[in-house]
Amino acid sequence: MNPLPGSGEPPPGALEALLESLDSWTALVDLDGFVSVVNRGWAAYEGGNPFVAGLGPGDDYGAAVRKVTSSADGNLSIVALGLLAVLKGKVPRLRLEFPLKGDSTQWFGVLAVRSGGMVVFHHSDFTERMQIMQRLRKAETLFKATTEHALDLISVLDTDGKVVFTSHSHPKVLGYSEPEWKALRLEDLVHPGDAEAYLRNIRDAFRSGLSPFFEYRILNRSGAWSIFEGRAAVVETASASNETVLLISRDITSRKQAELERASMEVQLRQAQKLEAVGQLAAGIAHEINTPTQYISDNVRFLEEAFNSLAEILREEGGLLDEASKDAGLAARATGIRELIQREDLDYLLGEVPRAIQQSLEGLTRVSSIVKAMKIFSHPGVPGRVVVDLNQCVETTCIVARNEWKYVALLDTELDPDLPKISCYPGEVNQMILNLIINAAHAIEAALGGSGEKGRITVRTSRDGDWAVLQVEDTGTGIPKHIQDQVFLPFFTTKAVGKGTGQGLAIVHSVAAKHGGTVGFETEEGRGTTFTVRLPISSKD
């Protein structure tokens, strides 16, 4: 007869149904320690768990457990003592987990509950769960070790681009102390000009699973911008509503600088090749100019000497005319000659012709000095260092650069006559001096603004111990404070389009560094700038 609903009594077969619904191996044991009922899982068990294997209804479970207490495996002994405590009523409920060692370790869990004159034992195998947990612990350990010792920046971001984790490499790479870093947020340090693209790539990672490589800048402790190359990938989580992306970024600032320097060197090489071709052409032209200039100079000197001789003759003839005028037969002839002298203004010619000849000779001497300077400046040079006179380099370059400065400035030289010769690459030193003079002329031109006035350029040389010091001072615009740290960068220029390439001061810096020297400047806005180059007198290579 079936019980009525609500009577409080389970229907027949309810206990069996309950036991069979359990995933565990379950047995009911009476208070005397004998097994009353087991579920199908328990009955079918063929493994090595000593608390289940070979035990069925009617068996003395207490005796089997007591036997395990003397096991050499300490874990099993402890579990056995705990189960006996439940059977004896010392503990009403007990849950334990233990390993069972064999060819491979298995993990089991047991729940023993004493209630209603029976003790229920639930045994289960959670080896797979423990293996998963071990793998997770290993993965966590590996992730921790990776993030703690990685040179790259590793961060985890949420769907809004907010950073939820940053690796220990962040403060190290960016130069912040740990307390400083804890007070900062990575997203706030991204360059404003890169922020939009940065977030777009993070969103791309959420959308497609993996972003392309992208570059962005982060503000480091020194106040400069470090350049990073990053890639973001979605990290799968148990909750689809809590996705994150893993962003791994590498500092490529040095690589970018190297690429920029390489590009600069390529430009400089092309410029050097161009200058070499122009130099060879200039040297050829100078040689061609020098020959006719030489014989023109010789002829003018001959004319000078000849005119001096003719002037002397004319002076002697003047005396003869005075005597001839006293003779009645020659007086008319003498008068005619005097009229000719007055008409041709011989006194003027005797005064101005020597002056014109002298100016011609000065002009030819100047042409000769320019030609000589062109030949020296455009000399292709030698593969290695040679010993040269820095003062002569300055004088030669000032002549060559005259067309750049003569319309906007007066140029003074204050050269140390006792300055020893220096070991250098003369062609590059000439180029460096030329760039400094041209830069000074352009600064003065910008300051005067086409007023027609002239500034002043002063080129000095001096000795400071083992160093030769070259200074180029101008009365130009000065260098604004906000760009003073950029003036030696390749391609940086404040000049109008077509006026400058941004290579002039970069080449100056490169040449000084190549010689083991330095270049710096002192400037005052609106007053002018002085560039100072220090070159070692003797080379160490």
GIBELJO-V914214 format. One record per backbone hydrogen bond with DSSP energy under -1.0 kcal/mol. CO is the residue of the C=O (numbers start at 1). NH is the residue of the N-H. Records with the same first field share a line. If there is no record, write none. Layout:
CO = NH / NH
//
This chain:
4 = 7
11 = 14
13 = 17
14 = 18
15 = 19
16 = 20
17 = 21
19 = 22
25 = 123
26 = 39
27 = 121
28 = 36 / 37
29 = 119
30 = 33
33 = 61 / 62
34 = 30
35 = 58
37 = 28
39 = 43
40 = 44
42 = 45
49 = 52 / 53
52 = 55
56 = 59
59 = 35 / 61
60 = 64
61 = 65
62 = 66
63 = 67
64 = 68
68 = 71
73 = 77
74 = 78
75 = 79
76 = 80
77 = 81
78 = 82
79 = 83
80 = 84
81 = 85
82 = 86
83 = 87
84 = 88
85 = 90 / 91
86 = 89
92 = 114
94 = 112
96 = 110
98 = 108
100 = 106
106 = 100
107 = 126
108 = 98
109 = 124
110 = 96
111 = 122
112 = 94
113 = 120
115 = 118
118 = 115
119 = 29
120 = 113
121 = 27
122 = 111
123 = 25
124 = 109
126 = 130
127 = 131
128 = 132
129 = 133
130 = 134
131 = 135
132 = 136
133 = 137
134 = 138
135 = 139
136 = 140
137 = 141
138 = 142
139 = 143
140 = 144
141 = 145
142 = 146
143 = 147
144 = 148
145 = 149
146 = 150
153 = 249
154 = 167
155 = 247
156 = 164 / 165
157 = 245
158 = 161
162 = 158
165 = 156
167 = 170
169 = 173
170 = 174
171 = 175 / 176
174 = 221
177 = 181
178 = 182
181 = 184
185 = 188
186 = 189
189 = 219
191 = 194 / 195
194 = 198
195 = 199
196 = 200
197 = 201
198 = 202
199 = 203
200 = 204
201 = 205
202 = 206
203 = 207
204 = 208
205 = 209
209 = 234
214 = 230
216 = 228
217 = 191
218 = 226
220 = 223
224 = 220
226 = 218
227 = 252
228 = 216
229 = 250
230 = 214
231 = 248
232 = 211
233 = 246
239 = 242
244 = 235
245 = 157
246 = 233
247 = 155
248 = 231
249 = 153
250 = 229
252 = 256
253 = 257
254 = 258
255 = 259
256 = 260
257 = 261
258 = 262
259 = 263
260 = 264
261 = 265
262 = 266
263 = 267
264 = 268
265 = 269
266 = 270
267 = 271
268 = 272
269 = 273
270 = 274
271 = 275
272 = 276
273 = 277
274 = 278
275 = 279
276 = 280
277 = 281
278 = 282
279 = 283
280 = 284
281 = 285
282 = 286
283 = 287
284 = 288
285 = 289
286 = 290
287 = 291
288 = 292
289 = 293
290 = 294
291 = 295
292 = 296
293 = 297
294 = 298
295 = 299
296 = 300
297 = 301
298 = 302
299 = 303
300 = 304
301 = 305
302 = 306
303 = 307
304 = 308
305 = 309
306 = 310
307 = 311
308 = 312
309 = 313
310 = 314
311 = 315
312 = 316
313 = 317
314 = 318
315 = 319
316 = 320
317 = 321
318 = 322
319 = 323
320 = 324
321 = 325
323 = 326
324 = 327
327 = 331
330 = 334
331 = 335
332 = 336
333 = 337
334 = 338
335 = 339
336 = 340
337 = 341
338 = 342
339 = 343
340 = 344
341 = 346
345 = 349
346 = 350
347 = 351
348 = 352
349 = 353
352 = 356
353 = 357
354 = 358
355 = 359
356 = 360
357 = 361
358 = 362
359 = 363
360 = 364
361 = 365
362 = 366
363 = 367
364 = 368
365 = 369
366 = 370
367 = 371
368 = 372
369 = 373
370 = 374
371 = 375
372 = 376
373 = 377
374 = 378
376 = 379
386 = 424
388 = 422
389 = 393
390 = 394
391 = 395
392 = 396
393 = 397
394 = 398
395 = 399
396 = 400
397 = 401
399 = 402
401 = 404 / 405
402 = 406
405 = 408 / 409
408 = 455
410 = 457
412 = 459
414 = 461
416 = 419
422 = 388
424 = 386
425 = 429
426 = 430
427 = 431
428 = 432
429 = 433
430 = 434
431 = 435
432 = 436
433 = 437
434 = 438
435 = 439
436 = 440
437 = 441
438 = 442
439 = 443
440 = 444
441 = 445
442 = 446
443 = 447
444 = 448
445 = 449
455 = 410
457 = 412
458 = 473
459 = 414
460 = 471
462 = 469
464 = 467
466 = 537
467 = 464
468 = 535
469 = 462
470 = 533
471 = 460
472 = 531
473 = 458
477 = 526
480 = 483
481 = 484
483 = 486
486 = 489
489 = 492
496 = 499
502 = 491
503 = 507
504 = 508
505 = 509
506 = 510
507 = 511
508 = 512
509 = 513
510 = 514
511 = 515
512 = 517
513 = 516
518 = 534
520 = 532
522 = 530
524 = 527 / 528
528 = 524
529 = 474
530 = 522
531 = 472
532 = 520
533 = 470
534 = 518
535 = 468
537 = 423
//
